[in-house]
Amino acid sequence: MTIDNFRVQFIQVVPVLIVALGMALVIGTEGIDLSVGAVMALSAAVIPLYIGYGPLPAAILAVLAGCLIGLANGTMIALIGVQPIVATLSLMVAGRGIALLVADEQLKSVIDPGFLALGRGTIAGVPYSVLLALVLVGLVAVLVNRTTFGKQLVSIGGSRRAAELAGLPVKRVLITIYILAAALASIAGIIQTARLSASVPSTVGNLIELSAITAVVIGGTPLSGGQVKVLGTVAGALLLQLIAASLIKHNVPDAYSQITQAVIILLAVYLQRGKAVLK
């Protein structure tokens, strides 16, 4: 694989990696977020509405719009007691619908050069999107491993009841986690829009939930919660892209790539189950 091809493959994995970081935080609390693709679509739909005010205001408003879905997820899960899979599934459907309404169900071009640079610009040959992804990886790693919030997150995933009895702010932490996951998904949507030079809410983020969950699980974060493997998640996302690139190179249909991801999830969960039994 040439350097240019490697660069292209690495750029393509950036949205999945960023979404997977948020998914890792959610799974660390023994939750799940199926709405991340809808959040990407909503952020993509918002950008054309405000790009006239400049790239930064448009990006900020796109992230804030996505965070509203995260807030709704967190509120239903932490305050009302809805199961994470049910709450986020409902927002996956509703969020995509809202995105289509915002965009009038139309593809809209984005031509602002400052905004497009996020998806195509480079510094010393390194794409801006890759640098942003690396910064986010570092921030999430610090959050998980070096802060009180990160310890609270892991404690809640280990045993929510025990965390409540210990006096931890469980509800606040859960709401914050789902907002953070939505914010990261919004950033991924912004990058995807910049790469495409267009807002396509009908397709942006489709099935990215599967890729994100797969990256997190094969990276070593158990679906039972209590752990968050940030570097493992990065490795998982890169492995997924390597597999996808290899299948494409050999002209294997995309459907088989999705089946492969599903099989990987089953194998990873089975192996994690085996480790839990040994413990």
HUVEN-V53710 format. One line per field, one symbol per residue. burial: I if it has 9 or more other C-alpha atoms within 8 Angstrom, else O. A space follows every 10 residues. Layout:
BEGIN
burial = ???
END
This chain:
BEGIN
burial = OOOOOIOOII IOIIIIIIII IIIIIIIIII IIIIIIIIII IIIIIIIIOI IOOOIOIIIO IIIIIIIIII IOIIIIIIOO OIOIIOIIII IIIOIIOIII OIIOIOIIOI OOOOIIIIII IIOOOOIIII IOIOOIIOOI IIIIOOIOII IIIIIIIIII OOIIOOOOOI OOIIIIIIII IIIIIIIIII IIIIIOIIII IOOIIOOIII IIIIIIIIII IIIIIIIIII IIIIIIIIII IIIIIOIIOO OIOOOOIOOO IIOIIOOIIO OIOOOOOOO
END
